[in-house]
Amino acid sequence: MAFSYKPGAPFIEGLSARIESGSVTSIIGPNGCGKSTLVKLASGLLRPASGRVEVKGRDTGSLSARERARELAVLAQSSRVPPVSVEALVALGRHPHTGMGGRLGPRDRERVEAALERAGVARFRDHDVRKLSGGERQRAFVAMTLAQDTDLIVLDEPTTYLDINACHDLMALVRDLNRRDGKTVAMVIHDLDLALRYSDRLVVMERGRVTAEGSAEEVLAAGAIERAFSMDICPHERHRSDGAADRGYVLYPRL
Ligand SMILES: Nc1ncnc2c1ncn2[C@@H]1O[C@H](COP(=O)(O)OP(=O)(O)OP(=O)(O)O)[C@@H](O)[C@H]1O
């Protein structure tokens, strides 16, 4: 795939990336490497100069916005916070499915209810989204994407502004949506520790290119993360009382 913001100055050239069905995939890379551009190309907000984005083998460029929104739900980086209740926000996720006038039918209401419950925000249904904490608000937005009822969910920097507990909470929800509900999740994420811990696959980007793809072990073995960020990464394990091991990663700036 190729894409330029300015004519004659291709920013993305020869890019190819794959989000495996049934996986949680993190897209990582330094600021400005093109992660959000890739999300916008996937969501149809931008059009590639050449190449295509396929979802389940269908070229999304040939789909209408409504058809595309039934295939993939995208939570953009700076989602505006509308002055509505949590329930009304989640109902917006049904937009690609509702008929003329956008009125919700029984099935839509069922889906909204399920999404509120699934994301753990049903108790906030009547709250103004603007008055929620960062973590609660992000869950409300995830509920909105769930209401869209797609197999593929794309999250652009979902943990921005969240404290460490809210980050792990949200990642646990993402993993649960993947494991229990069979959602395929692709997310752009800056926190490498979260990316390495919670993803099945990683896509590493640098300067508009994908430099590595694969499991955490594979991209670490290839040295792709160290190269992209000029950091040294030291894995470490903590053995829990139940015998299981938690694996974490410590990153050191290269001297
Ligand atoms: N609308 C635009 N017009 C021109 N250039 C743009 C536009 N949007 C992004 N760019 C440029 O494209 C490059 C990639 O931006 P992008 O937002 O995709 O990076 P990113 O990897 O998501 O960065 P970050 O981690 O900082 O969010 C940057 O150099 C950016 O300045």
The ligand as an SDF file (V2000), in Angstrom:
LIG
                    3D

 31 33  0  0  0  0  0  0  0  0999 V2000
   -3.4710   15.6200    7.8410 N   0  0  0  0  0  0  0  0  0  0  0  0
   -2.1530   15.5770    7.7100 C   0  0  0  0  0  0  0  0  0  0  0  0
   -1.5250   16.3380    6.7860 N   0  0  0  0  0  0  0  0  0  0  0  0
   -0.1730   16.2690    6.6290 C   0  0  0  0  0  0  0  0  0  0  0  0
    0.6130   15.4660    7.3510 N   0  0  0  0  0  0  0  0  0  0  0  0
    0.0570   14.7100    8.2930 C   0  0  0  0  0  0  0  0  0  0  0  0
   -1.3560   14.7180    8.5230 C   0  0  0  0  0  0  0  0  0  0  0  0
   -1.6360   13.8500    9.5210 N   0  0  0  0  0  0  0  0  0  0  0  0
   -0.4510   13.3090    9.8910 C   0  0  0  0  0  0  0  0  0  0  0  0
    0.5550   13.8320    9.1580 N   0  0  0  0  0  0  0  0  0  0  0  0
    1.9800   13.4820    9.2850 C   0  0  0  0  0  0  0  0  0  0  0  0
    2.1300   12.0960    9.0090 O   0  0  0  0  0  0  0  0  0  0  0  0
    3.0870   11.5270    9.8970 C   0  0  0  0  0  0  0  0  0  0  0  0
    2.4570   10.3420   10.6210 C   0  0  0  0  0  0  0  0  0  0  0  0
    1.4440   10.8060   11.4980 O   0  0  0  0  0  0  0  0  0  0  0  0
    0.5880    9.7990   12.3670 P   0  0  0  0  0  0  0  0  0  0  0  0
   -0.3780   10.6170   13.1470 O   0  0  0  0  0  0  0  0  0  0  0  0
    0.0680    8.7270   11.4980 O   0  0  0  0  0  0  0  0  0  0  0  0
    1.7030    9.1990   13.3140 O   0  0  0  0  0  0  0  0  0  0  0  0
    1.5690    8.3190   14.6390 P   0  0  0  0  0  0  0  0  0  0  0  0
    2.5410    7.2040   14.5020 O   0  0  0  0  0  0  0  0  0  0  0  0
    0.1440    7.9540   14.8920 O   0  0  0  0  0  0  0  0  0  0  0  0
    2.0810    9.3650   15.7200 O   0  0  0  0  0  0  0  0  0  0  0  0
    1.7600    9.5460   17.2760 P   0  0  0  0  0  0  0  0  0  0  0  0
    2.4140    8.3980   17.9670 O   0  0  0  0  0  0  0  0  0  0  0  0
    2.4670   10.8310   17.5990 O   0  0  0  0  0  0  0  0  0  0  0  0
    0.2860    9.6200   17.4710 O   0  0  0  0  0  0  0  0  0  0  0  0
    3.5530   12.6380   10.8120 C   0  0  0  0  0  0  0  0  0  0  0  0
    4.7670   13.1360   10.3260 O   0  0  0  0  0  0  0  0  0  0  0  0
    2.4740   13.6660   10.6980 C   0  0  0  0  0  0  0  0  0  0  0  0
    2.9750   14.9670   10.8850 O   0  0  0  0  0  0  0  0  0  0  0  0
  1  2  1  0
  2  3  1  0
  2  7  2  0
  3  4  2  0
  4  5  1  0
  5  6  2  0
  6  7  1  0
  6 10  1  0
  7  8  1  0
  8  9  2  0
  9 10  1  0
 10 11  1  0
 11 12  1  0
 11 30  1  0
 12 13  1  0
 13 14  1  0
 13 28  1  0
 14 15  1  0
 15 16  1  0
 16 17  2  0
 16 18  1  0
 16 19  1  0
 19 20  1  0
 20 21  2  0
 20 22  1  0
 20 23  1  0
 23 24  1  0
 24 25  2  0
 24 26  1  0
 24 27  1  0
 28 29  1  0
 28 30  1  0
 30 31  1  0
M  END
$$$$
